[in-house]
């Protein structure tokens, strides 16, 4: 099935593998396992944080920039199942690992992840900007075997809208 | 309320402005299109929204397609307040359809029409105009059915679920018609000026906790915020302002080899010592944002600093404010200045009277609050794609994607910059402003600085470009909530206040923009200090303008975030002096029934305060904001050196007619957290022109484990909706301060409670 996201992947892959590198000095192709797909990006520096490779080079904009100094958690993704702050995670260190972003939490056309369902049921987001990171942090805690309020003690993401109470309600009332 | 009574107005207006897609929607799609004005945040211009005139050009459209589709096109901004859902509920109510039959879309933006979203007006300010437009469309569809049935007796028709049904005597068949089928005939009719509105007793949708339409996309990563704008051939820009406010670029720095371009950027507007047109920033363009940011940070840019830099300093400004508080010439904000006087000439007349009534005041205290950053989660950003003519000299189309609270200003910014660079003007209809989702607005995203910079960069690189501010630039170059000093003096006789004097010293947001006449009182500076509900005896409210070079702007609840702190702490202190419970003290001083009802609700909600554990204390405060009344009661316990534990907040609110109680509750929770962050830790200090706090690590906010349990009660009211975005903010700082003072045994008069707090890594 040709979904919007697979189309975006195809277009970006075509573009980045065929573009002439007209700027910058050395650049090289790097292949990442993102949401179960091998995606290739043309990076100029292996120290580039994964966040910017996802957002600027692969067009996967669900993962957000908030602070760049791993204080706010908006950039949280799962790497080999663990929540990581992609704003400080070198892309070269992500090679060979399984990266899951908010776009890959539930496959297109399938049911939402239980955390996403709980978020809709409890009407958690306000502006919604921090929520991909908030959700990935919760999923990471669940993956690590945490339940209910244990999850909440792991989740320190910043939400300027102040949705914490509904996050708490969503987690504790949804048998997560 | 202004409705355009001629739907043909749409076409006429479009011809004049040659608006492209809007014309397409109104004509090529066919069907019925009703143009109308949804009032915006008129208060930004010193106008009330309801003061807007019917001659203002339409900024919104209700369209009924021949296929039955129902679309509301509007120019407002979704920044977390649930505007798309709330407006769909209101329109669907009057159109007699289900709320999910309505699609809410962003309208294309005409720069001559206003679409400001702010002042808590997003849903409330649009309520009556939208209901009227919906009712007008419904009545036009019924009129069209009358033409088919040949019976003009309105009583013989009903509209339910987008179908008009005829129950009269004429033998027509069929006896019901879909809105789509009637839409073409309806389009030929004249819209009624005063269509009958649905009786609130019969509301099906208004007041119901309908789930928000944007939330599914906000949990799966598909919602597009401005910062998510992306094209495969896009380049990425980072901005570096002169670190010292007011500095100007001395020479264009050398382009680093790995940069695509280095672009000096001019300031878009006058803000304090930043002059419009001065080159106060430089953008670096690269193949990704991180690279662009690193290159921008390592540029060896030379800046020429203004002579006044040293005075752009929080310590000096505080001293200046203290001096003005004591001896500055004041402008009278309240009582009303009599004929023959000005706000300044009246001061020497009334001050002695009030001073005499005050005698030796029972309380005489000065409250101070700092500058605050907006710190929206989504940093400032703007994406621009320019299309050039075949000679590649003239821009023939400008497309912008940006999180903005003022789409029409974005269009105007683009037109000014582009038309200054070419002789053939860019057609207004070819400036396409796409208002994306906003990752928080909070008043910051009404400004044009980031938009202007992105357009300037696009004009140089001639490629699609996204400009993103780093968090450090966002926090270090904000239009800040102004600092202020407020002195309150009050005299008590038994449980009655006999005299009251409040003097606010702060810089004028509107004044800094040249939006108010010199010598007049900045209404926003004294918000929360005038029209107080208490019987204050002989009273006076004054404002002394503080000349300030620091750019200042609209921050959620604006002046009320300052004055409510001073007023409600003073009321609490007076209650203590009178040996009265702060609820009882207020009951004695308030006569307004709406406020009394809110106070009573908060009282009943917080009975827990009468049996708190040892070491726990409570405080209460209330505020009115643009017609919405809020009372908050907070429970706190012993602080650490950097924090105060807030256990509970009970919040009672009367916001008039509630559109969506689920979202009303969310806005109150959000406002309380916003005000709590500011009260406990929020401050931006300046040293020699530089902001000292540049990222969340030293701009602390609460996290999950610190979240109090907030309970919200919506006090029923038949008043029109009065807005929810801001009103929860002002009372929380004084509620906390009043609780904290009982805990400490002495008054806290300076915010934040814990200056210098930091926030560590996750």
Contacts between the chains, C-beta under 8 A, distances in Angstrom:
chain1	res1	chain2	res2	distance
A	11	B	232	6.0
A	12	B	232	5.9
A	15	B	232	4.0
A	15	B	233	7.3
A	16	B	232	7.9
A	23	B	258	6.8
A	23	B	259	7.6
A	23	B	260	5.1
A	23	B	286	7.2
A	23	B	287	5.8
A	24	B	257	7.9
A	24	B	258	4.5
A	24	B	286	7.5
A	24	B	287	6.0
A	24	B	291	7.7
A	25	B	257	6.5
A	25	B	258	5.6
A	44	B	258	6.6
A	44	B	287	6.6
A	44	B	288	8.0
A	44	B	291	6.4
A	45	B	291	7.1
A	48	B	288	6.8
A	48	B	290	5.6
A	48	B	291	7.2
A	49	B	290	5.9
A	51	B	290	7.8
A	52	B	288	5.0
A	52	B	289	5.6
A	52	B	290	4.0
A	52	B	291	8.0
A	53	B	288	7.6
A	55	B	228	7.9
A	55	B	230	7.6
A	55	B	289	7.3
A	56	B	230	7.7
A	56	B	236	5.7
A	56	B	287	7.7
A	56	B	288	4.0
A	56	B	289	5.5
A	56	B	290	7.6
A	57	B	288	6.1
A	59	B	230	4.9
A	59	B	232	7.2
A	60	B	221	7.9
A	61	B	221	7.6
A	61	B	224	7.4
A	61	B	227	7.4
A	61	B	228	3.6
A	61	B	230	5.7
A	62	B	220	7.5
A	62	B	221	2.3
A	62	B	222	7.1
A	62	B	228	7.8
A	63	B	221	7.4
A	64	B	225	7.8
A	64	B	227	7.4
A	64	B	377	7.6
A	64	B	378	7.4
A	64	B	439	7.4
A	65	B	227	6.9
A	65	B	289	7.6
A	65	B	379	6.9
A	65	B	468	7.3
A	66	B	377	5.7
A	66	B	379	7.8
A	66	B	471	7.0
A	66	B	696	7.6
A	67	B	471	4.9
A	67	B	695	5.5
A	67	B	696	5.0
A	67	B	697	7.6
A	68	B	470	6.5
A	68	B	471	6.0
A	68	B	695	7.6
A	69	B	471	7.8
A	69	B	695	5.8
A	69	B	696	7.7
A	69	B	697	6.1
A	69	B	761	7.7
A	70	B	761	5.2
A	70	B	762	5.8
A	71	B	695	6.9
A	71	B	696	4.5
A	71	B	697	5.2
A	71	B	759	5.8
A	71	B	760	7.4
A	71	B	761	6.2
A	71	B	762	6.7
A	72	B	377	7.4
A	72	B	696	5.4
A	72	B	762	7.9
A	73	B	762	5.3
A	74	B	377	6.4
A	85	B	762	6.7
A	101	B	221	6.8
A	102	B	220	6.5
A	102	B	221	3.5
A	103	B	220	7.2
A	103	B	221	4.5
A	103	B	222	7.5
A	105	B	220	7.2
A	105	B	221	7.8
A	106	B	220	6.9
A	112	B	219	7.0
A	112	B	220	6.9
A	116	B	219	4.4
A	116	B	220	6.3
A	119	B	215	7.3
A	119	B	219	4.5
A	120	B	211	7.2
A	120	B	215	5.7
A	120	B	216	6.1
A	120	B	219	6.2
A	123	B	211	6.2
A	123	B	212	6.2
A	123	B	215	6.2
A	123	B	662	5.6
A	123	B	663	7.9
A	123	B	666	7.0
A	124	B	215	7.7
A	124	B	219	7.7
A	125	B	80	7.5
A	125	B	212	8.0
A	125	B	214	7.9
A	125	B	215	5.5
A	125	B	218	4.2
A	125	B	219	6.8
A	126	B	80	3.5
A	126	B	81	7.4
A	126	B	82	8.0
A	126	B	666	5.8
A	126	B	667	7.9
A	126	B	670	5.6
A	127	B	79	5.6
A	127	B	80	3.3
A	127	B	376	7.8
A	127	B	377	6.6
A	127	B	378	7.4
A	127	B	437	7.4
A	127	B	438	6.3
A	127	B	439	5.2
A	127	B	440	4.7
A	127	B	441	7.9
A	128	B	80	6.9
A	128	B	214	7.1
A	128	B	215	7.4
A	128	B	217	8.0
A	128	B	218	3.2
A	128	B	219	7.9
A	128	B	223	5.7
A	128	B	225	7.9
A	128	B	437	6.9
A	128	B	439	7.3
A	129	B	225	6.0
A	129	B	376	7.9
A	129	B	377	4.2
A	129	B	378	4.7
A	129	B	439	3.0
A	129	B	440	6.4
A	130	B	377	5.1
A	130	B	439	7.9
A	131	B	218	5.6
A	131	B	219	6.2
A	132	B	219	8.0
A	132	B	221	5.2
A	135	B	219	6.3
A	152	B	704	5.6
A	152	B	705	7.3
A	153	B	705	6.7
A	155	B	704	5.5
A	156	B	703	5.0
A	156	B	704	6.4
A	156	B	705	7.6
A	156	B	762	4.9
A	157	B	703	7.6
A	157	B	704	7.5
A	157	B	762	7.4
A	158	B	377	7.4
A	158	B	696	6.3
A	158	B	701	6.0
A	158	B	703	6.6
A	159	B	377	7.4
A	160	B	375	6.3
A	160	B	376	6.5
A	160	B	377	4.8
A	160	B	440	5.6
A	160	B	442	7.9
A	160	B	674	7.4
A	160	B	677	8.0
A	160	B	701	6.7
A	161	B	80	5.3
A	161	B	377	7.5
A	161	B	440	6.6
A	161	B	670	4.8
A	161	B	673	7.5
A	162	B	669	5.7
A	162	B	670	4.4
A	162	B	671	7.8
A	162	B	672	6.9
A	162	B	673	2.6
A	162	B	674	6.3
A	162	B	702	7.8
A	162	B	707	7.8
A	163	B	666	7.5
A	163	B	669	7.5
A	163	B	670	7.3
A	164	B	673	7.2
A	164	B	702	7.3
A	164	B	703	7.5
A	164	B	704	5.1
A	164	B	707	3.7
A	165	B	669	5.6
A	165	B	707	5.8
A	165	B	709	7.1
A	165	B	710	5.8
A	166	B	666	7.3
A	166	B	669	7.5
A	167	B	704	6.7
A	168	B	704	7.0
A	168	B	707	6.8
